[in-house]
Amino acid sequence: MSSWESVEVPAGWTVLVHPELESTNSEVLRQAARLDHGAVVVAESQTAGRGRRGAPWLARPGEGLTFSVWLQPEAARALWPRLSLVAGLAVAEAMQAFGIEAQIKWPNDLLVDGRKLCGILVEAGARGVVVGIGINVNGTEFPPELDGQATSMKLAGGRGFEAGEVLGLVLRSLHRLAGRIGADFPEVIGRIRERCALSGHQVRLESGSGPLRGVVEGIGDRGELVVVADDGRHEILQAHEVRIVD
Ligand code: BTN
């Protein structure tokens, strides 16, 4: 299915490949007590891949790259949610190395021409955090419910890609960025802003305080979304508090 032996793994990180798992995030959380920082679990196929807010993550075997990375950040726990944005940037910069220009739809969906290429699910455990990444690599057809909403590296790049090579590049990119959720974060945010798919666009959101419509002003230095609501108020929104409807 893929040549995983040739994956260039960052120093000190490990990769374990399973032919099938329910969900790599669930597997990492289940094993977390035994895992070290940088343990990567890959599934060639997931039977119950999970997306944000309980949505499923659908990928046909051999067409997607689905994996989770266990990280034990040195930074304070309150900063761990920043890894969600950082992971989006890590994948976007890896895509660039393959000639694919991806935009980041805050907080961390990756889009090419408005269609989703990659989804990220970050979940905290007791001692660390799991960063789960699903990338559409070689698929060219998607389930009817994703009609017009999904794309793949193959569709965007005009050729097929080797999943092991993609994994290696994404891991090295994440390894470089994962420690930068503290004092270095504003510089990371600067790079995310350059790829922000939402800036200047009208959005509809569901937040804890109800529905909101407005225009996205941008992303603040702490990773928050700044929206100018239709009534002129500036709303500062955190990723875990809000769902973008459209
Ligand atoms: C989303 O877009 O809603 C997030 C999707 C995250 C999918 C990845 S695939 C690998 C990892 N394991 C899971 O069960 N989910 C994440």
py3Dmol code that shows the C-alpha trace and the ligand (Angstrom):
import py3Dmol

protein = """\
ATOM      1  CA  MET A   1       0.000   0.000   0.000  1.00  0.00           C
ATOM      2  CA  SER A   2       2.813   2.368   0.877  1.00  0.00           C
ATOM      3  CA  SER A   3       6.502   2.190   1.587  1.00  0.00           C
ATOM      4  CA  TRP A   4       6.655   3.281   5.216  1.00  0.00           C
ATOM      5  CA  GLU A   5      10.238   2.040   5.712  1.00  0.00           C
ATOM      6  CA  SER A   6      11.584   5.037   3.825  1.00  0.00           C
ATOM      7  CA  VAL A   7       9.810   7.629   6.023  1.00  0.00           C
ATOM      8  CA  GLU A   8      12.339  10.161   7.299  1.00  0.00           C
ATOM      9  CA  VAL A   9      11.274  10.559  10.921  1.00  0.00           C
ATOM     10  CA  PRO A  10      12.497  13.508  13.052  1.00  0.00           C
ATOM     11  CA  ALA A  11      15.246  12.556  15.534  1.00  0.00           C
ATOM     12  CA  GLY A  12      13.772  10.969  18.665  1.00  0.00           C
ATOM     13  CA  TRP A  13      10.322  10.434  17.139  1.00  0.00           C
ATOM     14  CA  THR A  14       8.952   6.947  16.330  1.00  0.00           C
ATOM     15  CA  VAL A  15       6.388   5.729  13.789  1.00  0.00           C
ATOM     16  CA  LEU A  16       4.141   2.699  14.222  1.00  0.00           C
ATOM     17  CA  VAL A  17       1.981   1.685  11.245  1.00  0.00           C
ATOM     18  CA  HIS A  18      -1.223  -0.358  11.647  1.00  0.00           C
ATOM     19  CA  PRO A  19      -3.116  -1.824   8.681  1.00  0.00           C
ATOM     20  CA  GLU A  20      -6.409  -0.910  10.371  1.00  0.00           C
ATOM     21  CA  LEU A  21      -7.557   0.934  13.481  1.00  0.00           C
ATOM     22  CA  GLU A  22     -10.833   2.433  14.582  1.00  0.00           C
ATOM     23  CA  SER A  23      -9.192   5.828  14.947  1.00  0.00           C
ATOM     24  CA  THR A  24      -5.541   6.774  15.360  1.00  0.00           C
ATOM     25  CA  ASN A  25      -6.515   9.512  17.851  1.00  0.00           C
ATOM     26  CA  SER A  26      -8.439   7.004  19.971  1.00  0.00           C
ATOM     27  CA  GLU A  27      -5.536   4.539  19.813  1.00  0.00           C
ATOM     28  CA  VAL A  28      -2.997   7.173  20.921  1.00  0.00           C
ATOM     29  CA  LEU A  29      -5.233   8.344  23.779  1.00  0.00           C
ATOM     30  CA  ARG A  30      -5.709   4.700  24.864  1.00  0.00           C
ATOM     31  CA  GLN A  31      -1.927   4.078  24.826  1.00  0.00           C
ATOM     32  CA  ALA A  32      -0.938   7.525  26.127  1.00  0.00           C
ATOM     33  CA  ALA A  33       0.461   6.359  29.481  1.00  0.00           C
ATOM     34  CA  ARG A  34       3.065   4.278  27.605  1.00  0.00           C
ATOM     35  CA  LEU A  35       3.942   6.724  24.833  1.00  0.00           C
ATOM     36  CA  ASP A  36       6.842   9.152  24.626  1.00  0.00           C
ATOM     37  CA  HIS A  37       6.816  12.613  23.043  1.00  0.00           C
ATOM     38  CA  GLY A  38       6.900  12.194  19.270  1.00  0.00           C
ATOM     39  CA  ALA A  39       5.191   8.782  19.078  1.00  0.00           C
ATOM     40  CA  VAL A  40       3.358   8.627  15.759  1.00  0.00           C
ATOM     41  CA  VAL A  41       0.569   6.132  15.028  1.00  0.00           C
ATOM     42  CA  VAL A  42      -0.449   5.642  11.403  1.00  0.00           C
ATOM     43  CA  ALA A  43      -3.468   3.640  10.174  1.00  0.00           C
ATOM     44  CA  GLU A  44      -3.646   2.532   6.556  1.00  0.00           C
ATOM     45  CA  SER A  45      -7.369   2.370   7.145  1.00  0.00           C
ATOM     46  CA  GLN A  46      -9.634   3.724   9.903  1.00  0.00           C
ATOM     47  CA  THR A  47     -13.007   2.134  10.604  1.00  0.00           C
ATOM     48  CA  ALA A  48     -14.260   5.012  12.782  1.00  0.00           C
ATOM     49  CA  GLY A  49     -12.086   8.034  11.963  1.00  0.00           C
ATOM     50  CA  ARG A  50     -13.207  11.028  14.001  1.00  0.00           C
ATOM     51  CA  GLY A  51     -13.485  14.672  12.968  1.00  0.00           C
ATOM     52  CA  ARG A  52     -14.220  17.781  14.992  1.00  0.00           C
ATOM     53  CA  ARG A  53     -17.575  18.056  16.779  1.00  0.00           C
ATOM     54  CA  GLY A  54     -18.346  14.354  16.432  1.00  0.00           C
ATOM     55  CA  ALA A  55     -18.266  14.316  12.622  1.00  0.00           C
ATOM     56  CA  PRO A  56     -16.760  11.220  10.964  1.00  0.00           C
ATOM     57  CA  TRP A  57     -13.531  11.422   8.975  1.00  0.00           C
ATOM     58  CA  LEU A  58     -13.967   9.426   5.793  1.00  0.00           C
ATOM     59  CA  ALA A  59     -11.008   8.172   3.768  1.00  0.00           C
ATOM     60  CA  ARG A  60     -10.801   5.174   1.474  1.00  0.00           C
ATOM     61  CA  PRO A  61      -7.875   2.813   2.223  1.00  0.00           C
ATOM     62  CA  GLY A  62      -4.845   3.689   0.136  1.00  0.00           C
ATOM     63  CA  GLU A  63      -6.164   7.140  -0.752  1.00  0.00           C
ATOM     64  CA  GLY A  64      -5.672   9.056   2.470  1.00  0.00           C
ATOM     65  CA  LEU A  65      -2.969   9.521   5.065  1.00  0.00           C
ATOM     66  CA  THR A  66      -4.340   9.224   8.593  1.00  0.00           C
ATOM     67  CA  PHE A  67      -2.097   9.497  11.616  1.00  0.00           C
ATOM     68  CA  SER A  68      -1.778  10.927  15.119  1.00  0.00           C
ATOM     69  CA  VAL A  69       1.216  12.373  16.922  1.00  0.00           C
ATOM     70  CA  TRP A  70       1.574  12.275  20.702  1.00  0.00           C
ATOM     71  CA  LEU A  71       3.214  15.446  22.047  1.00  0.00           C
ATOM     72  CA  GLN A  72       4.178  16.379  25.581  1.00  0.00           C
ATOM     73  CA  PRO A  73       4.727  20.139  25.301  1.00  0.00           C
ATOM     74  CA  GLU A  74       6.980  21.959  27.740  1.00  0.00           C
ATOM     75  CA  ALA A  75       4.680  24.968  27.544  1.00  0.00           C
ATOM     76  CA  ALA A  76       1.815  25.450  30.007  1.00  0.00           C
ATOM     77  CA  ARG A  77      -1.261  23.316  29.422  1.00  0.00           C
ATOM     78  CA  ALA A  78      -3.344  26.422  28.733  1.00  0.00           C
ATOM     79  CA  LEU A  79      -1.266  26.947  25.574  1.00  0.00           C
ATOM     80  CA  TRP A  80      -1.717  23.425  24.190  1.00  0.00           C
ATOM     81  CA  PRO A  81      -4.799  24.355  22.082  1.00  0.00           C
ATOM     82  CA  ARG A  82      -2.394  26.468  20.009  1.00  0.00           C
ATOM     83  CA  LEU A  83      -1.074  23.188  18.604  1.00  0.00           C
ATOM     84  CA  SER A  84      -4.206  23.015  16.532  1.00  0.00           C
ATOM     85  CA  LEU A  85      -3.203  26.140  14.569  1.00  0.00           C
ATOM     86  CA  VAL A  86       0.450  25.100  14.536  1.00  0.00           C
ATOM     87  CA  ALA A  87      -0.429  21.705  13.042  1.00  0.00           C
ATOM     88  CA  GLY A  88      -2.387  23.413  10.259  1.00  0.00           C
ATOM     89  CA  LEU A  89       0.631  25.542   9.412  1.00  0.00           C
ATOM     90  CA  ALA A  90       2.925  22.501   9.564  1.00  0.00           C
ATOM     91  CA  VAL A  91       0.810  20.659   7.005  1.00  0.00           C
ATOM     92  CA  ALA A  92       0.405  23.769   4.811  1.00  0.00           C
ATOM     93  CA  GLU A  93       4.174  24.324   4.708  1.00  0.00           C
ATOM     94  CA  ALA A  94       4.746  20.642   3.902  1.00  0.00           C
ATOM     95  CA  MET A  95       2.211  20.931   1.070  1.00  0.00           C
ATOM     96  CA  GLN A  96       4.143  23.883  -0.317  1.00  0.00           C
ATOM     97  CA  ALA A  97       7.219  21.666  -0.574  1.00  0.00           C
ATOM     98  CA  PHE A  98       5.113  19.449  -2.874  1.00  0.00           C
ATOM     99  CA  GLY A  99       4.086  22.473  -4.957  1.00  0.00           C
ATOM    100  CA  ILE A 100       0.593  22.678  -3.446  1.00  0.00           C
ATOM    101  CA  GLU A 101      -0.554  26.079  -2.135  1.00  0.00           C
ATOM    102  CA  ALA A 102      -3.003  25.449   0.695  1.00  0.00           C
ATOM    103  CA  GLN A 103      -4.918  28.050   2.658  1.00  0.00           C
ATOM    104  CA  ILE A 104      -5.749  27.698   6.332  1.00  0.00           C
ATOM    105  CA  LYS A 105      -9.421  27.987   7.194  1.00  0.00           C
ATOM    106  CA  TRP A 106      -9.198  28.986  10.859  1.00  0.00           C
ATOM    107  CA  PRO A 107      -8.629  27.219  13.043  1.00  0.00           C
ATOM    108  CA  ASN A 108      -7.018  24.406  11.106  1.00  0.00           C
ATOM    109  CA  ASP A 109      -8.787  23.078   8.003  1.00  0.00           C
ATOM    110  CA  LEU A 110      -6.568  23.168   4.951  1.00  0.00           C
ATOM    111  CA  LEU A 111      -8.214  24.227   1.709  1.00  0.00           C
ATOM    112  CA  VAL A 112      -7.129  24.308  -1.898  1.00  0.00           C
ATOM    113  CA  ASP A 113      -9.402  26.373  -4.151  1.00  0.00           C
ATOM    114  CA  GLY A 114     -11.971  26.394  -1.354  1.00  0.00           C
ATOM    115  CA  ARG A 115     -12.075  22.594  -1.026  1.00  0.00           C
ATOM    116  CA  LYS A 116     -10.866  20.672   1.989  1.00  0.00           C
ATOM    117  CA  LEU A 117      -7.547  18.841   1.650  1.00  0.00           C
ATOM    118  CA  CYS A 118      -6.799  18.080   5.283  1.00  0.00           C
ATOM    119  CA  GLY A 119      -8.534  17.993   8.659  1.00  0.00           C
ATOM    120  CA  ILE A 120      -6.937  18.162  12.090  1.00  0.00           C
ATOM    121  CA  LEU A 121      -8.295  16.988  15.431  1.00  0.00           C
ATOM    122  CA  VAL A 122      -6.318  17.962  18.536  1.00  0.00           C
ATOM    123  CA  GLU A 123      -7.312  16.327  21.827  1.00  0.00           C
ATOM    124  CA  ALA A 124      -5.639  16.726  25.205  1.00  0.00           C
ATOM    125  CA  GLY A 125      -4.848  13.767  27.454  1.00  0.00           C
ATOM    126  CA  ALA A 126      -3.601  13.820  31.038  1.00  0.00           C
ATOM    127  CA  ARG A 127       0.132  14.084  30.242  1.00  0.00           C
ATOM    128  CA  GLY A 128       0.085  15.442  26.722  1.00  0.00           C
ATOM    129  CA  VAL A 129      -1.854  16.095  23.578  1.00  0.00           C
ATOM    130  CA  VAL A 130      -2.686  14.101  20.469  1.00  0.00           C
ATOM    131  CA  VAL A 131      -2.527  15.837  17.108  1.00  0.00           C
ATOM    132  CA  GLY A 132      -4.570  13.820  14.618  1.00  0.00           C
ATOM    133  CA  ILE A 133      -4.147  14.616  10.938  1.00  0.00           C
ATOM    134  CA  GLY A 134      -6.072  13.330   7.942  1.00  0.00           C
ATOM    135  CA  ILE A 135      -4.822  14.281   4.479  1.00  0.00           C
ATOM    136  CA  ASN A 136      -6.566  13.382   1.238  1.00  0.00           C
ATOM    137  CA  VAL A 137      -3.586  12.166  -0.766  1.00  0.00           C
ATOM    138  CA  ASN A 138      -4.536  10.179  -3.867  1.00  0.00           C
ATOM    139  CA  GLY A 139      -8.339  10.078  -3.865  1.00  0.00           C
ATOM    140  CA  THR A 140     -10.119  11.586  -6.824  1.00  0.00           C
ATOM    141  CA  GLU A 141     -13.690  10.734  -5.863  1.00  0.00           C
ATOM    142  CA  PHE A 142     -15.399  11.454  -2.575  1.00  0.00           C
ATOM    143  CA  PRO A 143     -18.606  10.301  -0.881  1.00  0.00           C
ATOM    144  CA  PRO A 144     -21.754  12.133  -2.078  1.00  0.00           C
ATOM    145  CA  GLU A 145     -22.035  14.005   1.238  1.00  0.00           C
ATOM    146  CA  LEU A 146     -18.681  15.681   0.491  1.00  0.00           C
ATOM    147  CA  ASP A 147     -19.654  16.574  -3.072  1.00  0.00           C
ATOM    148  CA  GLY A 148     -17.883  19.743  -4.153  1.00  0.00           C
ATOM    149  CA  GLN A 149     -16.292  20.201  -0.725  1.00  0.00           C
ATOM    150  CA  ALA A 150     -13.208  17.958  -0.809  1.00  0.00           C
ATOM    151  CA  THR A 151     -10.011  17.799  -2.802  1.00  0.00           C
ATOM    152  CA  SER A 152      -6.792  15.799  -2.674  1.00  0.00           C
ATOM    153  CA  MET A 153      -3.091  16.285  -3.243  1.00  0.00           C
ATOM    154  CA  LYS A 154      -3.511  14.356  -6.487  1.00  0.00           C
ATOM    155  CA  LEU A 155      -6.266  16.655  -7.750  1.00  0.00           C
ATOM    156  CA  ALA A 156      -4.425  19.775  -6.580  1.00  0.00           C
ATOM    157  CA  GLY A 157      -0.945  18.698  -7.672  1.00  0.00           C
ATOM    158  CA  GLY A 158      -1.854  16.881 -10.874  1.00  0.00           C
ATOM    159  CA  ARG A 159       0.004  13.686  -9.922  1.00  0.00           C
ATOM    160  CA  GLY A 160      -0.036  10.918  -7.355  1.00  0.00           C
ATOM    161  CA  PHE A 161       1.994  11.161  -4.140  1.00  0.00           C
ATOM    162  CA  GLU A 162       3.640   8.518  -1.956  1.00  0.00           C
ATOM    163  CA  ALA A 163       2.003   8.560   1.485  1.00  0.00           C
ATOM    164  CA  GLY A 164       5.272   7.754   3.303  1.00  0.00           C
ATOM    165  CA  GLU A 165       7.019  10.713   1.712  1.00  0.00           C
ATOM    166  CA  VAL A 166       4.118  12.991   2.631  1.00  0.00           C
ATOM    167  CA  LEU A 167       4.165  11.686   6.211  1.00  0.00           C
ATOM    168  CA  GLY A 168       7.909  12.333   6.552  1.00  0.00           C
ATOM    169  CA  LEU A 169       7.637  15.906   5.343  1.00  0.00           C
ATOM    170  CA  VAL A 170       4.640  16.709   7.557  1.00  0.00           C
ATOM    171  CA  LEU A 171       6.332  15.207  10.632  1.00  0.00           C
ATOM    172  CA  ARG A 172       9.517  17.187  10.062  1.00  0.00           C
ATOM    173  CA  SER A 173       7.499  20.371   9.610  1.00  0.00           C
ATOM    174  CA  LEU A 174       5.491  19.651  12.795  1.00  0.00           C
ATOM    175  CA  HIS A 175       8.694  18.823  14.694  1.00  0.00           C
ATOM    176  CA  ARG A 176      10.109  22.267  13.793  1.00  0.00           C
ATOM    177  CA  LEU A 177       6.937  24.095  14.856  1.00  0.00           C
ATOM    178  CA  ALA A 178       5.545  22.107  17.801  1.00  0.00           C
ATOM    179  CA  GLY A 179       7.736  23.831  20.404  1.00  0.00           C
ATOM    180  CA  ARG A 180       6.695  27.296  19.246  1.00  0.00           C
ATOM    181  CA  ILE A 181       3.443  27.726  21.157  1.00  0.00           C
ATOM    182  CA  GLY A 182       4.985  30.016  23.800  1.00  0.00           C
ATOM    183  CA  ALA A 183       7.011  33.193  23.222  1.00  0.00           C
ATOM    184  CA  ASP A 184       7.535  32.379  19.514  1.00  0.00           C
ATOM    185  CA  PHE A 185       3.837  32.044  18.787  1.00  0.00           C
ATOM    186  CA  PRO A 186       3.241  35.540  17.289  1.00  0.00           C
ATOM    187  CA  GLU A 187       5.801  34.768  14.559  1.00  0.00           C
ATOM    188  CA  VAL A 188       4.002  31.487  13.830  1.00  0.00           C
ATOM    189  CA  ILE A 189       0.699  33.378  13.698  1.00  0.00           C
ATOM    190  CA  GLY A 190       2.259  35.766  11.167  1.00  0.00           C
ATOM    191  CA  ARG A 191       2.860  32.784   8.867  1.00  0.00           C
ATOM    192  CA  ILE A 192      -0.686  31.530   9.440  1.00  0.00           C
ATOM    193  CA  ARG A 193      -2.111  34.981   8.577  1.00  0.00           C
ATOM    194  CA  GLU A 194      -0.374  34.824   5.190  1.00  0.00           C
ATOM    195  CA  ARG A 195      -2.450  31.718   4.433  1.00  0.00           C
ATOM    196  CA  CYS A 196      -5.694  32.737   6.127  1.00  0.00           C
ATOM    197  CA  ALA A 197      -8.657  31.721   3.954  1.00  0.00           C
ATOM    198  CA  LEU A 198     -11.148  33.768   5.986  1.00  0.00           C
ATOM    199  CA  SER A 199      -9.616  37.255   6.276  1.00  0.00           C
ATOM    200  CA  GLY A 200     -11.888  39.830   4.689  1.00  0.00           C
ATOM    201  CA  HIS A 201     -14.659  37.290   4.148  1.00  0.00           C
ATOM    202  CA  GLN A 202     -18.210  37.298   5.427  1.00  0.00           C
ATOM    203  CA  VAL A 203     -18.846  34.401   7.847  1.00  0.00           C
ATOM    204  CA  ARG A 204     -21.703  32.955   9.859  1.00  0.00           C
ATOM    205  CA  LEU A 205     -20.705  31.473  13.194  1.00  0.00           C
ATOM    206  CA  GLU A 206     -22.255  29.649  16.107  1.00  0.00           C
ATOM    207  CA  SER A 207     -20.625  30.658  19.365  1.00  0.00           C
ATOM    208  CA  GLY A 208     -21.483  29.997  23.004  1.00  0.00           C
ATOM    209  CA  SER A 209     -23.469  33.233  23.029  1.00  0.00           C
ATOM    210  CA  GLY A 210     -25.490  32.356  19.906  1.00  0.00           C
ATOM    211  CA  PRO A 211     -25.277  32.916  16.140  1.00  0.00           C
ATOM    212  CA  LEU A 212     -23.098  35.687  14.756  1.00  0.00           C
ATOM    213  CA  ARG A 213     -22.615  37.187  11.314  1.00  0.00           C
ATOM    214  CA  GLY A 214     -19.779  39.434  10.307  1.00  0.00           C
ATOM    215  CA  VAL A 215     -16.588  39.971   8.369  1.00  0.00           C
ATOM    216  CA  VAL A 216     -13.341  38.368   9.513  1.00  0.00           C
ATOM    217  CA  GLU A 217     -10.756  41.023  10.329  1.00  0.00           C
ATOM    218  CA  GLY A 218      -8.005  38.475  10.906  1.00  0.00           C
ATOM    219  CA  ILE A 219      -6.242  36.302  13.474  1.00  0.00           C
ATOM    220  CA  GLY A 220      -4.923  37.836  16.678  1.00  0.00           C
ATOM    221  CA  ASP A 221      -1.499  37.177  18.215  1.00  0.00           C
ATOM    222  CA  ARG A 222      -2.915  34.507  20.529  1.00  0.00           C
ATOM    223  CA  GLY A 223      -4.599  32.660  17.680  1.00  0.00           C
ATOM    224  CA  GLU A 224      -8.072  34.082  18.201  1.00  0.00           C
ATOM    225  CA  LEU A 225     -10.388  34.983  15.309  1.00  0.00           C
ATOM    226  CA  VAL A 226     -11.321  38.654  15.164  1.00  0.00           C
ATOM    227  CA  VAL A 227     -14.691  39.289  13.536  1.00  0.00           C
ATOM    228  CA  VAL A 228     -16.391  42.630  12.940  1.00  0.00           C
ATOM    229  CA  ALA A 229     -20.035  41.726  13.520  1.00  0.00           C
ATOM    230  CA  ASP A 230     -22.814  43.183  11.365  1.00  0.00           C
ATOM    231  CA  ASP A 231     -23.675  45.572  14.218  1.00  0.00           C
ATOM    232  CA  GLY A 232     -20.067  46.894  14.255  1.00  0.00           C
ATOM    233  CA  ARG A 233     -18.923  45.133  17.445  1.00  0.00           C
ATOM    234  CA  HIS A 234     -15.480  43.496  17.434  1.00  0.00           C
ATOM    235  CA  GLU A 235     -15.874  39.865  18.506  1.00  0.00           C
ATOM    236  CA  ILE A 236     -12.824  37.907  19.696  1.00  0.00           C
ATOM    237  CA  LEU A 237     -13.431  34.181  19.263  1.00  0.00           C
ATOM    238  CA  GLN A 238     -11.455  31.184  20.506  1.00  0.00           C
ATOM    239  CA  ALA A 239     -11.347  28.042  18.357  1.00  0.00           C
ATOM    240  CA  HIS A 240     -12.949  25.757  20.954  1.00  0.00           C
ATOM    241  CA  GLU A 241     -15.902  28.134  21.475  1.00  0.00           C
ATOM    242  CA  VAL A 242     -17.065  28.592  17.940  1.00  0.00           C
ATOM    243  CA  ARG A 243     -18.234  26.741  14.844  1.00  0.00           C
ATOM    244  CA  ILE A 244     -18.064  28.358  11.424  1.00  0.00           C
ATOM    245  CA  VAL A 245     -21.351  27.635   9.647  1.00  0.00           C
ATOM    246  CA  ASP A 246     -20.320  29.154   6.307  1.00  0.00           C
TER     247      ASP A 246
END
"""
ligand_1 = """\
16
BTN
C -11.944 17.494 10.936
O -11.728 18.010 9.847
O -13.069 17.528 11.463
C -10.827 16.785 11.647
C -10.496 15.478 10.990
C -9.361 14.754 11.659
C -9.143 13.385 11.056
C -7.900 12.727 11.572
S -7.544 11.262 10.661
C -6.333 10.817 11.823
C -6.868 11.177 13.192
N -7.657 10.081 13.723
C -8.944 10.389 13.819
O -9.847 9.638 14.217
N -9.144 11.655 13.428
C -7.905 12.291 13.028
"""
view = py3Dmol.view(width=600, height=400)
view.addModel(protein, "pdb")
view.setStyle({"model": 0}, {"cartoon": {"style": "trace"}})
view.addModel(ligand_1, "xyz")
view.setStyle({"model": 1}, {"stick": {}})
view.zoomTo()
view.show()
